[in-house]
Structures are given as C-alpha cells and as structure tokens.
C-alpha cells in the first residue's frame, strides 16, 4: 500500500504493507481515481510521446528546432497541450485569488 499524500510505500518493520484482500487500489476507486489512470486505461505518455516531449523541451530550451514536418507537427500539439494546462492552472489560481481580492462581488 502507498501513502496517498506522499506517494511512498507504507512499510511495517521494514516490509511493504500489503493491500487487504478485497480492497481496490486507489486508481480503481471512482471518487479518488488516479491522475495516471489505470493500467488498462493509462493517462500517462507513451514512450514515443515522452521522447517527443523530451525533444520538444530540449529544442525549446535552446531556441532551435530542426526544419522537419514531424517535429513541427509534434511541437504544435505539445505547445497546445502545455498552453491548455497553463490556462487551467491559471483559472484554478485566479478563482480563489479573485474572490479574496473582491472580484467575486
């Protein structure tokens, strides 16, 4: 079993604590779920997508992208995903801050 807050394995006397029989893993619980999904329905990047993201990150860091159609296509997709995630975070932060600053009147 794992500590849901820290992500670390729970141990007792130096050994991992087994999940009690009949209980579901947190990724299988509808109310909790897991940001990574389940083994059957993963929300994580595939190895190929992870490599494309790593390449994008390296190119962006140095400001140079190869003149290649696949690189341009991947960069556009990745950039849109990054922008969307940043907008989502900004909206989550702006809501409570706006309310604190009196914007929710």
ChimeraX commands (.cxc) that place a marker at each C-alpha (Angstrom):
marker #1 position 0.00,0.00,0.00 radius 0.5
marker #1 position 1.02,3.61,-0.51 radius 0.5
marker #1 position 0.59,6.82,1.43 radius 0.5
marker #1 position -1.72,8.84,-0.83 radius 0.5
marker #1 position -0.21,12.16,0.27 radius 0.5
marker #1 position 3.48,11.31,-0.11 radius 0.5
marker #1 position 3.30,8.55,-2.72 radius 0.5
marker #1 position 5.69,6.44,-0.67 radius 0.5
marker #1 position 5.20,2.76,0.10 radius 0.5
marker #1 position 3.79,2.04,3.52 radius 0.5
marker #1 position 6.10,-0.21,5.49 radius 0.5
marker #1 position 5.82,-2.07,8.74 radius 0.5
marker #1 position 9.03,-3.40,10.28 radius 0.5
marker #1 position 10.86,-2.61,7.03 radius 0.5
marker #1 position 8.47,-4.62,4.85 radius 0.5
marker #1 position 5.80,-3.29,2.47 radius 0.5
marker #1 position 2.28,-3.33,3.89 radius 0.5
marker #1 position 0.09,-5.49,1.63 radius 0.5
marker #1 position -3.30,-4.24,0.50 radius 0.5
marker #1 position -6.04,-6.08,2.44 radius 0.5
marker #1 position -7.84,-8.73,0.40 radius 0.5
marker #1 position -10.94,-7.48,-1.33 radius 0.5
marker #1 position -9.96,-3.81,-1.30 radius 0.5
marker #1 position -9.41,-1.91,-4.50 radius 0.5
marker #1 position -6.35,0.11,-5.39 radius 0.5
marker #1 position -6.96,3.88,-5.30 radius 0.5
marker #1 position -6.78,4.06,-9.10 radius 0.5
marker #1 position -9.83,1.80,-9.20 radius 0.5
marker #1 position -11.94,3.98,-6.90 radius 0.5
marker #1 position -14.28,6.33,-8.71 radius 0.5
marker #1 position -14.16,9.08,-6.08 radius 0.5
marker #1 position -10.35,9.20,-5.87 radius 0.5
marker #1 position -9.12,7.88,-9.13 radius 0.5
marker #1 position -5.56,8.43,-10.15 radius 0.5
marker #1 position -4.18,11.17,-12.37 radius 0.5
marker #1 position -2.28,8.45,-14.25 radius 0.5
marker #1 position -5.41,6.36,-14.86 radius 0.5
marker #1 position -5.38,2.59,-14.55 radius 0.5
marker #1 position -3.04,0.04,-16.11 radius 0.5
marker #1 position -5.73,-0.71,-18.72 radius 0.5
marker #1 position -6.64,2.93,-19.38 radius 0.5
marker #1 position -3.45,4.90,-18.84 radius 0.5
marker #1 position -3.43,8.69,-18.96 radius 0.5
marker #1 position 0.38,8.74,-18.99 radius 0.5
marker #1 position 2.50,9.46,-22.03 radius 0.5
marker #1 position 3.57,6.55,-24.19 radius 0.5
marker #1 position 7.31,6.05,-24.62 radius 0.5
marker #1 position 7.14,7.62,-28.09 radius 0.5
marker #1 position 5.19,10.63,-26.78 radius 0.5
marker #1 position 7.61,11.01,-23.88 radius 0.5
marker #1 position 10.53,11.06,-26.33 radius 0.5
marker #1 position 8.74,13.65,-28.48 radius 0.5
marker #1 position 8.14,15.80,-25.38 radius 0.5
marker #1 position 11.77,15.47,-24.30 radius 0.5
marker #1 position 12.89,16.53,-27.80 radius 0.5
marker #1 position 10.48,19.48,-27.74 radius 0.5
marker #1 position 11.79,20.54,-24.32 radius 0.5
marker #1 position 15.41,20.39,-25.48 radius 0.5
marker #1 position 14.67,22.34,-28.68 radius 0.5
marker #1 position 12.67,24.94,-26.79 radius 0.5
marker #1 position 15.41,25.33,-24.18 radius 0.5
marker #1 position 17.98,26.27,-26.84 radius 0.5
marker #1 position 15.53,28.01,-29.18 radius 0.5
marker #1 position 16.32,25.78,-32.16 radius 0.5
marker #1 position 14.01,23.30,-33.83 radius 0.5
marker #1 position 15.03,21.15,-36.80 radius 0.5
marker #1 position 13.36,22.02,-40.11 radius 0.5
marker #1 position 11.23,18.88,-40.17 radius 0.5
marker #1 position 7.49,18.40,-40.73 radius 0.5
marker #1 position 7.11,15.80,-37.97 radius 0.5
marker #1 position 8.96,18.00,-35.48 radius 0.5
marker #1 position 6.73,20.97,-36.41 radius 0.5
marker #1 position 3.59,18.87,-36.03 radius 0.5
marker #1 position 4.67,17.43,-32.66 radius 0.5
marker #1 position 5.75,20.86,-31.41 radius 0.5
marker #1 position 2.36,22.35,-32.31 radius 0.5
marker #1 position 0.50,19.57,-30.50 radius 0.5
marker #1 position 2.74,19.76,-27.45 radius 0.5
marker #1 position 2.60,23.56,-27.32 radius 0.5
marker #1 position -1.21,23.49,-27.40 radius 0.5
marker #1 position -1.27,20.93,-24.56 radius 0.5
marker #1 position 1.19,23.00,-22.49 radius 0.5
marker #1 position -0.77,26.21,-23.12 radius 0.5
marker #1 position -4.03,24.48,-22.18 radius 0.5
marker #1 position -2.54,23.12,-18.94 radius 0.5
marker #1 position -1.16,26.56,-18.06 radius 0.5
marker #1 position -4.57,28.16,-18.67 radius 0.5
marker #1 position -6.20,25.53,-16.46 radius 0.5
marker #1 position -3.77,26.22,-13.62 radius 0.5
marker #1 position -4.22,29.98,-14.04 radius 0.5
marker #1 position -8.01,29.60,-13.80 radius 0.5
marker #1 position -7.72,27.47,-10.66 radius 0.5
marker #1 position -5.48,30.05,-9.02 radius 0.5
marker #1 position -7.36,33.11,-10.32 radius 0.5
marker #1 position -10.70,31.96,-8.92 radius 0.5
marker #1 position -9.72,31.91,-5.24 radius 0.5
marker #1 position -7.41,34.91,-5.56 radius 0.5
marker #1 position -10.09,36.91,-7.38 radius 0.5
marker #1 position -12.54,36.10,-4.61 radius 0.5
marker #1 position -10.02,37.18,-1.97 radius 0.5
marker #1 position -9.39,40.44,-3.80 radius 0.5
marker #1 position -13.10,41.18,-4.02 radius 0.5
marker #1 position -13.52,40.21,-7.67 radius 0.5
marker #1 position -16.35,37.87,-6.85 radius 0.5
marker #1 position -18.74,40.58,-5.61 radius 0.5
marker link #1:1,2 radius 0.2
marker link #1:2,3 radius 0.2
marker link #1:3,4 radius 0.2
marker link #1:4,5 radius 0.2
marker link #1:5,6 radius 0.2
marker link #1:6,7 radius 0.2
marker link #1:7,8 radius 0.2
marker link #1:8,9 radius 0.2
marker link #1:9,10 radius 0.2
marker link #1:10,11 radius 0.2
marker link #1:11,12 radius 0.2
marker link #1:12,13 radius 0.2
marker link #1:13,14 radius 0.2
marker link #1:14,15 radius 0.2
marker link #1:15,16 radius 0.2
marker link #1:16,17 radius 0.2
marker link #1:17,18 radius 0.2
marker link #1:18,19 radius 0.2
marker link #1:19,20 radius 0.2
marker link #1:20,21 radius 0.2
marker link #1:21,22 radius 0.2
marker link #1:22,23 radius 0.2
marker link #1:23,24 radius 0.2
marker link #1:24,25 radius 0.2
marker link #1:25,26 radius 0.2
marker link #1:26,27 radius 0.2
marker link #1:27,28 radius 0.2
marker link #1:28,29 radius 0.2
marker link #1:29,30 radius 0.2
marker link #1:30,31 radius 0.2
marker link #1:31,32 radius 0.2
marker link #1:32,33 radius 0.2
marker link #1:33,34 radius 0.2
marker link #1:34,35 radius 0.2
marker link #1:35,36 radius 0.2
marker link #1:36,37 radius 0.2
marker link #1:37,38 radius 0.2
marker link #1:38,39 radius 0.2
marker link #1:39,40 radius 0.2
marker link #1:40,41 radius 0.2
marker link #1:41,42 radius 0.2
marker link #1:42,43 radius 0.2
marker link #1:43,44 radius 0.2
marker link #1:44,45 radius 0.2
marker link #1:45,46 radius 0.2
marker link #1:46,47 radius 0.2
marker link #1:47,48 radius 0.2
marker link #1:48,49 radius 0.2
marker link #1:49,50 radius 0.2
marker link #1:50,51 radius 0.2
marker link #1:51,52 radius 0.2
marker link #1:52,53 radius 0.2
marker link #1:53,54 radius 0.2
marker link #1:54,55 radius 0.2
marker link #1:55,56 radius 0.2
marker link #1:56,57 radius 0.2
marker link #1:57,58 radius 0.2
marker link #1:58,59 radius 0.2
marker link #1:59,60 radius 0.2
marker link #1:60,61 radius 0.2
marker link #1:61,62 radius 0.2
marker link #1:62,63 radius 0.2
marker link #1:63,64 radius 0.2
marker link #1:64,65 radius 0.2
marker link #1:65,66 radius 0.2
marker link #1:66,67 radius 0.2
marker link #1:67,68 radius 0.2
marker link #1:68,69 radius 0.2
marker link #1:69,70 radius 0.2
marker link #1:70,71 radius 0.2
marker link #1:71,72 radius 0.2
marker link #1:72,73 radius 0.2
marker link #1:73,74 radius 0.2
marker link #1:74,75 radius 0.2
marker link #1:75,76 radius 0.2
marker link #1:76,77 radius 0.2
marker link #1:77,78 radius 0.2
marker link #1:78,79 radius 0.2
marker link #1:79,80 radius 0.2
marker link #1:80,81 radius 0.2
marker link #1:81,82 radius 0.2
marker link #1:82,83 radius 0.2
marker link #1:83,84 radius 0.2
marker link #1:84,85 radius 0.2
marker link #1:85,86 radius 0.2
marker link #1:86,87 radius 0.2
marker link #1:87,88 radius 0.2
marker link #1:88,89 radius 0.2
marker link #1:89,90 radius 0.2
marker link #1:90,91 radius 0.2
marker link #1:91,92 radius 0.2
marker link #1:92,93 radius 0.2
marker link #1:93,94 radius 0.2
marker link #1:94,95 radius 0.2
marker link #1:95,96 radius 0.2
marker link #1:96,97 radius 0.2
marker link #1:97,98 radius 0.2
marker link #1:98,99 radius 0.2
marker link #1:99,100 radius 0.2
marker link #1:100,101 radius 0.2
marker link #1:101,102 radius 0.2
marker link #1:102,103 radius 0.2
marker link #1:103,104 radius 0.2
marker link #1:104,105 radius 0.2
view
